[in-house]
């Protein structure tokens, strides 16, 4: 039985009005082990439209954007 949902949200800030770049989630049975492939195959991932969020008043925070720009490719 899947009893746990793992959720990952990537944003351009750490406050509630920041732009959300992407959302990933997967439901799992916390008593089982999974391979990375199984998690990817059974998960959900979506990129969100940055422009539409900015147009709606959501914010991009410079310090977070600079942090993202320093990160390598996944």
N, C-alpha and C positions, 0 to 999 in steps of 0.2 A: 504494500500500500504506500503510495506517495504521500508523505506527511510533512514535507518541508519544501518551501519555495525559496530558491536562491535568486536574489534580485541584484542587478548591478546597473547603476545609473551614472553616466558620464556627463558632467556639466561644465559650464564656463563660470563657475562661482560656487560659493559655499553657503549661499542664502536662498531663501525660498522664491526669489523672483529672477533667478538666473536662467540663462538659456540651457536647455537639456540637449546634449549632442546625440546620445543614444541610450537605449534601454535593452538590457538582456536579462532573460530569466529562464529558469529550468526548475521543474518539480522533480523531487527525488524521494526515495525511501531512505531515511537517515540511517537505517541499519545495514545498508548495502554499500559496496564499493563500486565505483564507476570509472570507466576509462574516459579520457578526454573526448575521444570520438563519440562515445555514448552521450555525454553531456551536450556536445554540439548538436548531434543528430536529434536529440529530444528537446532541445531548447528553442527559445524564441529570441530574435534579435531585430531591432529596428533602429534606423537612423532617423532623426527628426529634422525637419526643415528649420534651419537657423534663421533665415530671413523672415519667415512668417512669424516666428517667435519674437524677433526684434520688433517687427511691425506691430505686434500685439502688446509691446511694452516690456518684454523680458529683457534682462540686462546681460552684457558680457563684461566680466570683471578682468581688468588688465593683468593683475597679478596671477590669476588662474590661467589666462591665455598665455602669458609668458612661461608659466610652468609647463603647460601642454607643449609649447614650442620647443622646450628643452628635452622632452621625452623622445626616445627612439621609436622606431616602428615596432609594432607588436608582432 
